Amino acid sequence: MADRSPLIQLEHLTYTGAGLATAGITFNDDLTILLGGSNTGKTYTVATLNFMFGGETPETPPEGDKYESALLGISFADGTSVTLRRALRGGDIEVFDGLAPDGILEGRESRVLDPIHGKGSKSKAGSLSEFLLAKVGLGTIKIASTQAGKLDTFSFRFLMPYVLVTEERMLSGKTPTEINPKSSDTLNKNAFRFLLTGRDDSTIAKVPDKKALDAGKMGKLQLLDEMIAELDRELGTRNVPELVAQQDRLQSHLETIGEDLAEAQERIDELSLLRRDALNAQGEAEAHTSQLRAMQQRFLDLKSTYETDIRRLEAIEEGGFLLQRFEDQPCPLCGALPGHQHKPHPLGDVDLQLKTARAEIAKIRRDMSDLDVILASLTAEAEELESRGRSLGAEASGHFDEIQHLRPREANLRTGYTGDVTLLEEIDRLIALSVRRSDLDEKRKAIAAAKHGKQKAAGLTIGIDGQTGHKFSQTVQKVLDAWGYPGLEAVTWNDKTYDIDINGKARGRNGKGVKALLRSAFAVAYAIYCKNERLPHPGLLVLDSPLLTYREELDDDEPLTDEERAIAATSLDERFYEHLTSVSRFCQIYVIENKTPPKELIPRTIVFSKAGRRGLFQVSGS
C-alpha cells in the first residue's frame, strides 16, 4: 500500500429516497470487485459513476424507481473528502464536505457545481470538471479540436475513456481515445497526446477552418446577391449602351456650350474690369477736382483779402492828402481837434505814410497779378478734370450697358450647361453602377467557384508521434504479458485506427471478448504509463465486464471465436486479477464481472446473488 498516491479515491456510492433505506456500495481503497448475475444493477453503478462525473442521465432499473438522488463519496490526496449529490433525473451537482455513506446530509453546508465544464455562474461555485481537475493538478489546458486550430478547454470528461471503461466502450471497435460520439478526430487524438506527453495546444494560433470558410463564403455570396439586387433596383430597365451613347453626346455638347459660356463670361469679366477701372479713374478725377476747387476757393478768398487791403491803403493815401490840404482839420491819424492836438504831427510823417501805403498797394497788386495766373491755371485744370470725369462716367455706363446686354445670354448658357452637367452626372452614376454591378458579378462568380480544403493551423501536430505510440504499445504489451495473453508476439500502435494491433491484427477486428480484454489492457497500461512518466492521472480505474471471454456460450449470444476459446482455456483471468492487485497499489480499481474471482480476492468482492444480496436495490419481499 506504500506505493499508492491516488489523487482521487472513490469511497461510497449511495442512493437515497424519501422513506427508503439507503442502497449502494462501499469501495475498497485498492481493488473492489462487484460480482453478480444479469439485471442485478452492476452496470447501473458504472452508469451512475459516469453520471456523477458529469455524464448523461442513466436509465434507472425498475427496482430503483423510487430513489431520488445519488451520493458519491470521494477522498483526495490533499486529505480532504467530499460527497457529491445529484438528482437521478439530472441537473446540477451539490458538493458537501465530508463523507456520507449513510446518506444523511441534513445540516451540512453545500455549494452547487455545474456538470458542464466552464458553465459556472454567479449562483454556482464553478463546474465539477474544474473542481476535479484542480484536485488532479491540471489547470487550464487547451486542446485543438480542428486542424484549423480551434481550441477547446480540457475537461474532466476527456479522461473518461481512460479511467471509466463502460461495457459499451469495452465492446466498441472504435478507437479507445474517442471522448464521445460527437467529439472530433482531432480532439480525440490531441487529448490523447496531451495525456501521454503533457503537451497541449495553447500556443497554436487558430485559422479559419473549412466549415468557417464555407460559412464565410455563403455569407459573402448572400451579401453580394443583396448588393447586386440593390443595383438592379437602381438601374431598373435602363439601356446601358444607350446611356453610354448619350454620355458621349452630352460630353461633346458640353464642350461646345462650355466654350460659348467661357467666352461670354470672359467678355463680361473683361467689361467688368474696364468698368471698374473707369469708375476708379472717375473717382480719382472727381477727388482731384474737389481738391482743386477747394484750393481755388482759398485763392479767391485771398484775392478778396488783397482787394480789401488795397481799399484800406487807398483810404489811408487819400487821408494823408487831405491832411496836407486841410492842416487845421482834425488829426487824420487820431481824430483830435486842432485845439486838442497836444503833440503836433509834422508834415514829414504824413508824407512817409503816403509813400508806405502806395508801396504796399503796388506790392499787393503784383501779388494779385500772380494770384490771377494761378487761379486761371487751377480753373483750367479743374475744368479739364471735370470733363475727364464725365467722360469716364460715360465709359463706365457704356460698359455696364454692354454687361447687362450680355447677362441674359450668359445666364441661359450657364443654365443649360448646369442642366447638362447634372444630367451627365446622373448618367455617369448609372454607368458607374452598371460597372460596379459587373465587377460584383465577376467577384461573385470567383467566390462561388472557390473551393476550400481542410485548413491546418501553423505548427499544429495531430496526435502522438511514432516514438510515443511505440512506447505506449510496449506498455500495453507488458500488461498483456503479465496477464499471460496466449500467442502474444507483438503489440504495435496503429496510427490509422488510433488503436493497438495484436500480432498485426487490429483490436477492433476481434470478437467482443477479446476486444473487451484488450480495451482493459489499454486502460490499465495508461495508468501504468502515467505513473512511469510522472504524468497526472486521477488514480482510479473502472472496468465493466473485462473478462467476457470466459462467458458461457448461449444460443442467443455471440459465439466464442477461436481466440476467445484459446484465452478461456488459460488461467489469464487469475493472472489478470493478480496483476490488477499490484496496480491497485497506486491506482484504485473497480471491476464489474459475472465470473467469480480467485478466492483470495473474495474479501474485496461485493456479491449480488440470489443466495445473498439480491442486487443493488432490494426487491420487496426478497
Long-range contacts (C-beta under 8 A, 24 or more apart in sequence): 1-29, 1-30, 1-585, 2-585, 3-585, 3-586, 4-29, 4-30, 4-539, 4-584, 4-585, 4-586, 4-587, 5-77, 5-539, 5-586, 6-77, 6-538, 6-539, 6-540, 6-586, 6-587, 6-588, 7-76, 7-77, 7-135, 7-136, 7-137, 7-536, 7-537, 7-538, 7-539, 8-74, 8-75, 8-76, 8-77, 8-132, 8-135, 8-136, 8-538, 8-539, 8-540, 9-74, 9-75, 9-76, 9-539, 9-540, 9-588, 10-49, 10-72, 10-73, 10-74, 10-540, 10-588, 10-590, 11-73, 11-74, 11-75, 11-81, 11-99, 11-101, 12-71, 12-72, 12-73, 12-99, 12-100, 12-101, 13-45, 13-48, 13-49, 13-52, 13-70, 13-71, 13-72, 13-73, 14-70, 14-71, 14-72, 14-73, 14-100, 14-101, 14-102, 14-103, 15-48, 15-64, 15-67, 15-69, 15-70, 15-71, 15-88, 15-103, 15-616, 15-617, 16-67, 16-68, 16-69, 16-70, 16-71, 16-103, 17-66, 17-67, 17-68, 17-69, 18-68, 20-66, 20-67, 21-618, 22-102, 22-103, 23-64, 23-67, 23-616, 23-617, 23-618, 24-71, 24-101, 24-616, 25-606, 25-616, 26-101, 27-588, 27-590, 28-588, 28-604, 29-588, 30-581, 30-584, 30-585, 30-588, 30-589, 30-604, 31-580, 31-581, 31-584, 31-588, 31-589, 31-591, 31-601, 31-604, 32-588, 32-589, 32-590, 32-591, 32-604, 32-605, 32-606, 33-577, 33-591, 33-592, 33-593, 33-597, 33-601, 33-604, 33-605, 33-606, 34-590, 34-591, 34-592, 34-593, 34-605, 34-606, 34-608, 35-593, 35-594, 35-595, 35-596, 35-597, 35-605, 35-606, 35-607, 35-608, 35-609, 36-594, 36-607, 36-608, 36-609, 36-615, 37-594, 37-608, 37-609, 37-610, 38-594, 39-615, 40-608, 40-609, 40-614, 40-615, 40-616, 41-608, 41-615, 41-616, 41-617, 42-544, 42-592, 42-608, 42-616, 43-166, 43-167, 43-544, 43-545, 43-592, 44-616, 45-592, 45-616, 46-164, 46-166, 46-167, 46-542, 46-544, 46-592, 47-166, 48-72, 49-164, 49-542, 49-590, 50-160, 50-164, 50-166, 51-86, 52-84, 52-86, 52-93, 53-128, 53-132, 53-156, 53-157, 53-160, 53-164, 54-93, 54-115, 54-116, 54-117, 54-127, 54-128, 54-129, 54-155, 54-156, 54-157, 55-157, 55-160, 57-88, 57-89, 57-90, 58-88, 60-88, 61-616, 61-617, 63-615, 63-616, 63-617, 63-618, 63-619, 64-88, 64-616, 64-617, 67-617, 71-100, 71-103, 71-105, 73-99, 73-100, 73-101, 75-99, 76-135, 77-135, 77-539, 78-135, 84-128, 85-110, 86-115, 91-115, 92-124, 93-128, 95-125, 95-128, 95-131, 117-153, 117-155, 117-156, 117-157, 118-153, 118-155, 128-156, 129-155, 129-156, 129-157, 132-156, 132-538, 136-536, 136-537, 136-538, 137-536, 138-536, 140-202, 141-194, 141-200, 141-202, 142-200, 142-201, 142-202, 142-204, 143-187, 143-190, 143-191, 143-194, 143-200, 143-201, 144-186, 144-187, 144-190, 144-201, 144-204, 144-457, 144-460, 144-462, 145-183, 145-184, 145-186, 145-187, 145-190, 146-184, 146-186, 146-209, 147-186, 147-209, 147-454, 147-455, 147-456, 147-457, 147-460, 147-462, 148-206, 148-207, 148-208, 148-209, 148-210, 148-212, 148-454, 148-455, 148-456, 148-457, 149-201, 149-204, 149-205, 149-206, 149-207, 149-456, 149-457, 149-460, 150-206, 150-209, 151-201, 151-202, 151-204, 151-206, 152-187, 154-191, 154-194, 154-200, 158-191, 158-195, 159-195, 159-538, 162-195, 162-523, 162-526, 162-527, 163-523, 163-527, 163-537, 163-538, 163-540, 163-541, 163-542, 164-541, 164-542, 165-519, 165-520, 165-523, 165-541, 165-542, 165-543, 165-544, 165-546, 166-544, 167-516, 167-544, 167-545, 167-592, 169-519, 170-512, 170-515, 170-516, 170-519, 170-520, 170-543, 170-544, 170-545, 170-546, 170-548, 171-512, 171-515, 171-516, 171-548, 172-508, 172-515, 172-519, 173-507, 173-508, 173-509, 173-515, 174-508, 175-497, 175-498, 175-499, 176-499, 176-519, 176-522, 176-523, 177-498, 186-462, 188-498, 189-462, 189-463, 189-464, 189-498, 190-461, 190-462, 190-463, 192-463, 192-464, 192-498, 193-461, 193-463, 193-464, 193-468, 195-526, 195-530, 195-535, 196-464, 196-468, 196-472, 196-529, 196-533, 196-535, 197-464, 197-468, 198-535, 198-536, 201-460, 203-459, 204-457, 204-458, 204-459, 204-460, 205-457, 205-458, 205-459, 206-457, 207-455, 207-456, 207-457, 207-458, 208-455, 209-454, 209-455, 210-452, 210-453, 210-454, 210-455, 213-452, 213-455, 214-452, 217-447, 217-448, 217-450, 217-452, 220-447, 221-444, 221-447, 221-448, 224-440, 224-443, 224-444, 224-447, 225-444, 227-440, 228-437, 228-440, 228-441, 228-444, 231-433, 231-434, 231-436, 231-437, 231-440, 232-437, 234-430, 234-433, 235-430, 235-433, 235-434, 235-437, 238-430, 240-430, 240-431, 240-434, 243-427, 243-430, 243-431, 243-434, 244-431, 246-427, 247-424, 247-427, 247-428, 247-431, 250-420, 250-423, 250-424, 250-427, 251-424, 253-420, 254-417, 254-420, 254-421, 254-424, 257-413, 257-416, 257-417, 257-420, 258-417, 260-413, 261-410, 261-413, 261-414, 261-417, 264-406, 264-409, 264-410, 264-413, 265-410, 267-406, 268-403, 268-406, 268-407, 268-410, 271-399, 271-402, 271-403, 271-406, 272-399, 272-403, 274-395, 274-399, 275-395, 275-396, 275-399, 275-400, 275-403, 278-392, 278-393, 278-395, 278-396, 278-399, 279-392, 279-393, 279-396, 281-388, 281-392, 282-389, 282-392, 282-393, 282-396, 285-385, 285-386, 285-388, 285-389, 285-392, 286-385, 286-386, 286-389, 288-385, 289-382, 289-385, 289-386, 289-389, 292-378, 292-381, 292-382, 292-385, 293-382, 295-378, 296-375, 296-378, 296-379, 296-382, 299-371, 299-374, 299-375, 299-378, 300-375, 302-371, 303-368, 303-371, 303-372, 303-375, 306-364, 306-367, 306-368, 306-371, 307-368, 309-360, 309-364, 310-361, 310-364, 310-365, 313-357, 313-358, 313-360, 313-361, 313-364, 314-357, 314-361, 316-353, 316-354, 316-357, 317-354, 317-357, 317-358, 317-361, 320-350, 320-351, 320-353, 320-354, 320-357, 321-354, 323-350, 324-350, 463-495, 463-498, 464-493, 466-493, 466-495, 469-493, 469-495, 471-529, 472-525, 472-526, 472-529, 473-500, 475-525, 475-528, 475-529, 475-532, 476-500, 476-518, 476-521, 476-522, 476-525, 478-525, 478-528, 479-521, 479-524, 479-525, 479-528, 479-579, 480-518, 480-521, 482-575, 482-579, 483-517, 483-521, 483-572, 483-575, 483-576, 483-579, 484-570, 484-571, 484-572, 484-575, 485-517, 485-521, 485-567, 485-572, 486-566, 486-567, 486-570, 486-572, 487-566, 510-561, 510-563, 511-558, 511-560, 511-561, 511-563, 511-564, 512-548, 512-558, 513-547, 513-548, 513-549, 513-550, 513-551, 513-560, 513-561, 513-564, 513-567, 513-568, 514-549, 514-561, 514-563, 514-564, 514-567, 516-545, 516-546, 516-547, 516-548, 516-549, 517-546, 517-547, 517-548, 517-549, 517-567, 517-572, 519-546, 520-546, 524-579, 524-580, 524-583, 527-583, 527-586, 527-587, 528-583, 531-586, 531-587, 537-587, 539-586, 539-587, 539-588, 540-587, 540-588, 540-589, 540-590, 541-583, 541-587, 541-588, 541-589, 541-590, 542-589, 542-590, 542-592, 543-589, 543-590, 543-591, 543-592, 544-592, 545-592, 545-593, 545-594, 546-576, 546-591, 546-593, 547-573, 547-576, 547-593, 547-595, 550-595, 551-594, 551-595, 573-597, 574-598, 577-601
